[in-house]
Amino acid sequence: MAEQLQRRTSRRTVVKSAAASAFAAPAFLRLKSASAQGTPDAADAGFNWRQFEGETITTLLATSSRADVLVELQPQFEELTGITVNVDVVPEQQQRQKMVIEFTSGNPSFDVAMVSWHVQKGLFGRGQFMLDLRELLDDPELTAPSYDFADFSEAALRFATQADGRIDTLPFNIDYWITYWNMELFDQAGVAFPETLEETVAAAEALHDPDNGVFGFVARGLKNANVPVWTSFMQGWGAKPVTDDGALETTTEAAVAAAGFYQTLLANYAPPGVSGFNWNECQTTFSQGTAAIWFDGIGFAAPLENPDESLVVGKVGYGLQPAGPDARHAGTFGDGIGITANSAKPGPAYLYSQWATGVEVMQRILELGAGAPPRNSIYADEEFLATVEIPQGWVEALVASGEIGLPSLPEIIPVTEFRDIFGIALTNMITGADPAAELELATQQFQPILEQSLAGS
């Protein structure tokens, strides 16, 4: 297999370079330990990390704290392997669109890509856009002894495996949704951390003080991006929008009730203009101390605890997703890293993907609170955990979320259409539209799309 990959990579003589990221790590993000220093693990003695020395690959990453880590550590990968990496870091929505457009054209400009499982898994699986990695994982000439694929969590391996058994990405991140809360504002008002959706509304009301520039609650209001807020709330009724057998349950009592909580919180206690907020606007609002509660993915401790970016350093509490009347879960999402199926450089691309999902890089991500690495060994390493500087509350929220995590978005091919249609309904609710009526209309619009997809057309 290694010889075949060497022959394939040698045929590509022109590399289409992507613009390098302008990320320059602030002091908070600079490496403090010996992790990932570009030297082989002792267990890798005899493994040839430099077998593709001199090659150049292009990676396409979505903007995030985790992408920042990969860019920060990239020189160490290049030193370890002799491979040059041209990296393109693109905002999340644009990155997803770019991938679909270029895969559809049949000539993607990148060799390695970060794949959003909860949005792209079904579509990419049907199109077989990403390389099946099983043969590479089984090849000792290409997979370092220290890689330990079995170390990945069960949830991550489930996400990474297609319905036909193909493994077309390597697990990179599991994203649990949590409640961020400004402990200073809570203490000043004498309000306790909200454990339930009803308590969240009560806390948001008590802390909402727009005359003094403080809003009780912030979450995504932008259409498409806002759907995970609603579907995660639905989990409090033990419900999900699409059942395992493909039944659409978006007009049920649970769906309408969850939408009602979404409407109440964003219409009454969020900042003006929240209907245009994605995660980055929410992050900015919360980091400036102008929101008491923020509900979103777990990977934002890095910017929130960075004194160069945040005014709430040391004031942030990290809590579980609020419970509903019937259940408490943590909405779960995830990302993988894989190789484009028609890459002319699968060998060096695989070494990069392997390095990016290895223990050392994942330890760095955890050190910064930039995400929830899906490797079991990290959380069993008490010596390592004792050295991390992120708040202990964040680690506790991560571990506890892992015990109650459930996928928040349906694993269907038209998940983007699902998010688009129901996202418009949710945005309309912020300005006063009736939740039941909006969900009924959205369901009527999406039902034929889902049926067509399930029929295989």
Number of C-alpha atoms within 10 A of each C-alpha: 13 14 10 9 16 17 14 15 20 12 10 13 10 7 14 13 16 17 11 14 16 9 12 11 13 11 11 14 19 14 17 11 11 9 15 23 16 18 14 17 14 9 11 14 12 11 17 15 22 16 18 20 15 12 21 23 25 24 24 24 26 21 17 17 20 27 23 21 22 21 23 16 20 21 17 16 23 18 15 19 23 19 23 18 22 20 23 22 22 17 11 15 12 12 21 20 11 16 22 17 13 13 20 12 9 12 12 20 20 25 24 28 25 25 29 20 24 21 22 20 26 18 17 19 20 13 11 17 21 24 20 21 18 13 10 17 19 11 12 12 17 22 21 23 16 15 17 13 18 10 15 21 17 13 18 22 19 14 24 25 19 19 13 8 11 16 23 26 29 28 33 29 25 27 25 30 28 24 21 28 23 23 20 16 20 19 11 9 12 11 15 12 21 21 16 18 20 15 15 22 19 16 21 25 16 17 22 23 16 15 7 8 11 21 26 28 29 28 28 28 31 20 21 23 19 26 27 22 22 25 23 28 31 29 29 23 20 14 22 24 23 16 12 11 7 14 12 18 15 22 19 16 14 22 23 21 19 25 27 18 19 27 24 16 22 24 20 18 25 28 23 13 10 19 23 14 21 17 20 12 16 22 20 17 21 27 25 15 21 24 31 28 31 24 21 25 24 26 26 22 22 22 22 24 23 19 16 12 15 19 17 20 18 16 15 24 19 23 23 25 30 25 23 21 13 10 15 24 28 28 27 24 24 24 23 23 28 30 29 26 19 16 22 21 25 25 26 31 28 23 20 24 24 21 22 23 23 24 24 18 21 26 22 25 24 24 23 26 27 24 27 24 29 25 25 14 13 18 16 10 10 10 10 12 17 9 10 18 12 18 17 14 13 22 20 14 20 27 15 16 24 21 10 16 23 19 22 26 22 19 19 20 22 20 20 17 15 23 21 19 20 26 23 20 26 31 26 18 25 22 13 11 14 17 23 20 14 20 23 16 14 21 20 10 15 18 14 11 16 22 14 11 13 14 8 9 7
